[in-house]
């Protein structure tokens, strides 16, 4: 797999492509912080990780992030409740995500919460955690047992772990997670938001296969682009290419069917996929009404097009019929 990744681009080109992908972490975090500042959802922790946006974000972008955060949260909380938090979460390509702190506030922490990202992003996140008591205190409060391990590229407490690793190389990923006490026998939820699309189809297949073969009871949530073969999808691709950001796995994002098919072909027993317009229509309508009153949306058609080009997919493999119970969420 390492060779496959290297074969596609010369080393300098690969570094440049990785740098562009790392840049998307900052973009997403700034967008989330702006939406939070307008009142779309509450997140008291994001301010410690990212600066406030210099300019306003368009209402359709804010509503899109709202639907993404709420949609992923619904599936995630359903999994936590079904397993009574006797599970672990592995957040792949977590960036500056604040989910650990928010789950702690809601008394929904799993047995252990893992985050994985590029070592450079992990180093920045750990620096923020070490220097900001509102972030470090909850980690210390939930820690028990041996001394808490923290260095520039990893953090390991009894309930929260951050690992610097390249998701394209699953053997390295597994070794690092096991060093941080990943328990393959626990029900495991893996989350990837706009992550697989930056890997080649073979690399994302290898990651999905690894996850399906490693955990006997597991669920995978994937949020990313869909319907990318049409004209609007092509414009999205061109816009990213102008920023040297290549969607290496975009061919899997042709349709909801191709998204489901990838999961089913790589060891997952059940798979579902719905576009974000449908997710938006399924969210609690009182809250949707509240957020729609926050800002006037002029470009309704653009909003619908954007939402039809992102999706949430979820898949499971288990011996406890988890999938059928999760199916009714949306």
HUWO-V508765 format. One record per residue. N is the residue number from 1. RES is the residue in three letters. PHI is phi in radians with two decimals (none if undefined). OMEGA is omega in whole degrees, -180 to 180 (NA if undefined). BURIAL is I if it has 24 or more other C-alpha atoms within 12 Angstrom, else O. Layout:
n:res:phi:omega:burial
N:RES:PHI:OMEGA:BURIAL
N:RES:PHI:OMEGA:BURIAL
This chain:
n:res:phi:omega:burial
1:UNK:none:177:O
2:UNK:-1.00:-179:O
3:UNK:-1.11:-179:O
4:UNK:-1.01:-179:O
5:UNK:-1.14:-178:I
6:UNK:-1.21:-176:O
7:UNK:-1.14:-172:O
8:UNK:-1.39:-179:O
9:UNK:-2.45:171:O
10:UNK:-1.11:-174:O
11:UNK:-0.89:-178:O
12:UNK:-1.10:179:O
13:UNK:-1.14:179:O
14:UNK:-1.13:178:O
15:UNK:-1.07:-180:O
16:UNK:-1.14:179:O
17:UNK:-1.12:179:I
18:UNK:-1.11:179:I
19:UNK:-1.10:178:O
20:UNK:-1.13:178:O
21:UNK:-1.15:178:I
22:UNK:-1.06:178:I
23:UNK:-1.11:180:O
24:UNK:-1.17:177:I
25:UNK:-1.09:179:I
26:UNK:-1.11:-179:I
27:UNK:-1.00:-178:I
28:UNK:-1.12:-179:I
29:UNK:-1.13:179:I
30:UNK:-1.12:178:I
31:UNK:-1.08:180:I
32:UNK:-1.12:-179:I
33:UNK:-1.08:180:I
34:UNK:-1.11:-180:I
35:UNK:-1.05:178:I
36:UNK:-1.12:-178:I
37:UNK:-1.14:178:I
38:UNK:-1.40:177:I
39:UNK:1.94:-179:O
40:UNK:-1.15:173:I
41:UNK:-2.68:-178:I
42:UNK:-1.69:174:O
43:UNK:-2.68:-177:I
44:UNK:-1.28:-173:O
45:UNK:-1.78:-173:I
46:UNK:-1.11:180:I
47:UNK:-1.07:-179:I
48:UNK:-1.45:-177:I
49:UNK:-1.91:-171:I
50:UNK:-2.56:179:I
51:UNK:-1.20:174:O
52:UNK:-1.27:-179:I
53:UNK:-1.08:179:O
54:UNK:-1.26:179:O
55:UNK:-2.30:-179:O
56:UNK:-1.09:172:O
57:UNK:-1.65:-178:I
58:UNK:-1.11:-179:O
59:UNK:-0.96:-180:I
60:UNK:-1.16:177:I
61:UNK:-1.20:-179:I
62:UNK:-1.09:179:I
63:UNK:-1.17:178:I
64:UNK:-1.09:178:I
65:UNK:-1.16:177:I
66:UNK:-1.02:-180:I
67:UNK:-1.10:179:I
68:UNK:-1.08:-178:I
69:UNK:-1.11:-178:I
70:UNK:-1.20:-179:I
71:UNK:-1.10:179:I
72:UNK:-1.12:-180:I
73:UNK:-1.08:-179:I
74:UNK:-1.08:179:I
75:UNK:-1.15:-177:I
76:UNK:-1.11:-179:I
77:UNK:-1.20:177:I
78:UNK:-1.10:178:I
79:UNK:-1.13:-180:I
80:UNK:-1.09:-179:I
81:UNK:-1.23:180:O
82:UNK:-1.10:-179:I
83:UNK:-1.60:-176:I
84:UNK:0.94:179:O
85:UNK:1.13:176:I
86:UNK:-1.51:-172:O
87:UNK:-2.76:173:I
88:UNK:-2.32:178:I
89:UNK:-2.05:174:I
90:UNK:-2.10:-178:I
91:UNK:-1.65:-174:I
92:UNK:-1.57:-176:I
93:UNK:1.20:-170:I
94:UNK:-1.23:-179:I
95:UNK:0.99:-179:I
96:UNK:-1.68:-178:I
97:UNK:-0.99:-177:I
98:UNK:-1.95:-172:I
99:UNK:-1.01:-180:I
100:UNK:-0.94:-176:I
101:UNK:-1.19:-180:I
102:UNK:-1.20:178:I
103:UNK:-1.14:178:I
104:UNK:-1.07:180:I
105:UNK:-1.06:-178:O
106:UNK:-1.63:-176:O
107:UNK:0.97:-179:O
108:UNK:-2.16:-180:I
109:UNK:-1.18:173:I
110:UNK:-1.28:177:I
111:UNK:-0.96:175:I
112:UNK:-2.64:-178:I
113:UNK:-2.11:-179:I
114:UNK:-1.94:171:I
115:UNK:-2.19:178:I
116:UNK:-2.29:172:I
117:UNK:-2.81:176:I
118:UNK:-0.90:180:I
119:UNK:-0.91:-179:I
120:UNK:-1.13:179:I
121:UNK:-1.25:178:I
122:UNK:-1.05:-180:I
123:UNK:-1.04:179:I
124:UNK:-1.16:-179:I
125:UNK:-1.14:-180:I
126:UNK:-1.10:177:I
127:UNK:-1.03:179:I
128:UNK:-1.09:-179:I
129:UNK:-1.09:-177:I
130:UNK:-1.13:-173:I
131:UNK:-1.65:-176:O
132:UNK:-2.22:-177:O
133:UNK:-0.92:178:O
134:UNK:-1.05:177:O
135:UNK:-1.60:-175:I
136:UNK:-1.31:-176:I
137:UNK:-1.03:180:O
138:UNK:-1.06:179:I
139:UNK:-1.21:179:I
140:UNK:-1.15:-179:I
141:UNK:-1.08:-177:O
142:UNK:-1.60:-177:I
143:UNK:-1.50:174:O
144:UNK:-2.47:176:O
145:UNK:1.55:-174:O
146:UNK:-1.08:-179:O
147:UNK:-1.14:-177:O
148:UNK:-1.29:-179:O
149:UNK:-1.60:176:I
150:UNK:-2.58:171:I
151:UNK:-2.38:-171:O
152:UNK:-1.16:-176:O
153:UNK:-2.08:175:I
154:UNK:-2.76:177:I
155:UNK:-2.41:180:I
156:UNK:-2.46:173:I
157:UNK:-2.06:-176:I
158:UNK:-1.22:-178:I
159:UNK:-2.06:-173:I
160:UNK:-2.50:-179:I
161:UNK:-2.36:172:I
162:UNK:-2.11:-176:I
163:UNK:-2.16:173:I
164:UNK:-1.56:-178:I
165:UNK:-2.74:177:I
166:UNK:-1.71:-175:I
167:UNK:-1.14:179:I
168:UNK:-1.31:-177:I
169:UNK:-2.12:-170:I
170:UNK:-1.19:179:I
171:UNK:-1.20:177:O
172:UNK:-1.14:179:O
173:UNK:-1.05:-179:I
174:UNK:-1.08:-179:I
175:UNK:-1.06:-179:O
176:UNK:-1.20:179:I
177:UNK:-1.14:180:I
178:UNK:-1.17:176:O
179:UNK:-1.08:179:O
180:UNK:-1.72:172:I
181:UNK:1.18:169:I
182:UNK:-1.11:-179:I
183:UNK:-1.93:-174:I
184:UNK:-1.20:-179:I
185:UNK:-1.55:179:O
186:UNK:-1.44:170:I
187:UNK:-0.95:-171:I
188:UNK:-2.24:175:I
189:UNK:-1.88:176:I
190:UNK:-1.88:-178:I
191:UNK:-2.15:176:I
192:UNK:-2.37:179:I
193:UNK:-2.00:-177:I
194:UNK:0.88:-178:I
195:UNK:-2.12:-175:I
196:UNK:-1.07:-177:I
197:UNK:-1.14:178:I
198:UNK:-1.60:177:I
199:UNK:-1.90:175:I
200:UNK:-1.15:178:I
201:UNK:-0.94:179:I
202:UNK:-1.17:180:I
203:UNK:-1.16:180:I
204:UNK:-1.20:176:I
205:UNK:-1.08:179:I
206:UNK:-1.09:179:I
207:UNK:-1.15:180:I
208:UNK:-1.13:179:I
209:UNK:-1.12:178:I
210:UNK:-1.03:-178:I
211:UNK:-1.11:-179:I
212:UNK:-1.15:-177:I
213:UNK:-1.51:-176:I
214:UNK:-1.53:-174:I
215:UNK:-1.97:-180:I
216:UNK:-1.11:178:I
217:UNK:-2.13:-174:I
218:UNK:-2.68:174:I
219:UNK:-2.37:179:I
220:UNK:-2.15:174:I
221:UNK:-1.94:179:I
222:UNK:-2.20:175:I
223:UNK:-1.98:176:I
224:UNK:-2.97:-175:I
225:UNK:-1.23:176:I
226:UNK:-2.65:-180:I
227:UNK:0.96:-172:I
228:UNK:-1.45:-179:I
229:UNK:-1.48:-178:O
230:UNK:-1.50:-174:O
231:UNK:-1.08:-179:O
232:UNK:-1.10:178:I
233:UNK:-1.09:179:I
234:UNK:-1.10:178:O
235:UNK:-1.12:177:O
236:UNK:-1.03:-180:I
237:UNK:-1.09:-179:I
238:UNK:-1.09:179:O
239:UNK:-1.06:179:O
240:UNK:-1.23:-180:O
241:UNK:-1.12:177:O
242:UNK:-1.11:177:O
243:UNK:-1.72:-179:O
244:UNK:1.06:-178:O
245:UNK:-1.86:-175:I
246:UNK:-1.72:177:I
247:UNK:-1.49:-173:I
248:UNK:-1.09:-176:I
249:UNK:-1.91:-171:I
250:UNK:-1.12:-178:I
251:UNK:-1.12:177:I
252:UNK:-1.36:-177:I
253:UNK:-1.65:-180:I
254:UNK:-1.13:-172:I
255:UNK:-2.77:174:I
256:UNK:-1.09:180:I
257:UNK:-1.12:-179:O
258:UNK:-1.18:177:I
259:UNK:-1.15:179:I
260:UNK:-1.12:-178:I
261:UNK:-1.03:179:I
262:UNK:-1.01:-179:I
263:UNK:-1.15:-177:I
264:UNK:-1.20:180:I
265:UNK:-1.34:-175:O
266:UNK:-2.04:168:I
267:UNK:1.73:180:I
268:UNK:-1.62:-171:I
269:UNK:-1.44:-180:I
270:UNK:-2.29:178:I
271:UNK:-2.53:179:I
272:UNK:-2.37:177:I
273:UNK:-2.61:176:I
274:UNK:-2.40:-180:I
275:UNK:-1.35:-172:I
276:UNK:-1.25:175:I
277:UNK:-1.16:178:I
278:UNK:-1.21:177:O
279:UNK:-0.99:-178:I
280:UNK:-1.01:-179:I
281:UNK:-1.26:-179:O
282:UNK:-1.59:-178:O
283:UNK:-1.22:180:I
284:UNK:-0.93:-169:O
285:UNK:-1.17:177:O
286:UNK:-1.14:180:O
287:UNK:-1.29:176:O
288:UNK:-1.07:178:O
289:UNK:-1.07:179:O
290:UNK:-1.04:-176:O
291:UNK:-1.26:179:I
292:UNK:-1.21:178:I
293:UNK:-1.52:-179:O
294:UNK:-1.25:-177:O
295:UNK:-2.53:176:O
296:UNK:-1.36:179:O
297:UNK:-1.82:-179:O
298:UNK:-1.43:-172:O
299:UNK:-1.68:-177:O
300:UNK:-1.07:-178:O
301:UNK:-1.17:178:O
302:UNK:-1.11:178:O
303:UNK:-1.03:-180:I
304:UNK:-1.11:178:I
305:UNK:-1.10:178:I
306:UNK:-1.01:-176:I
307:UNK:-1.18:177:I
308:UNK:-1.37:180:I
309:UNK:-1.92:170:I
310:UNK:-2.32:-178:I
311:UNK:-2.59:168:I
312:UNK:-2.01:175:I
313:UNK:-2.04:173:I
314:UNK:-2.46:-177:I
315:UNK:-2.46:178:I
316:UNK:-2.54:167:I
317:UNK:-2.51:-173:I
318:UNK:-2.90:177:I
319:UNK:-2.00:-174:O
320:UNK:-2.13:176:O
321:UNK:1.01:-180:O
322:UNK:-1.06:-174:I
323:UNK:-1.01:-176:I
324:UNK:-1.14:180:O
325:UNK:-1.30:180:O
326:UNK:-1.35:-173:I
327:UNK:-1.04:-175:O
328:UNK:-1.41:-178:O
329:UNK:-1.10:178:I
330:UNK:-1.98:NA:I
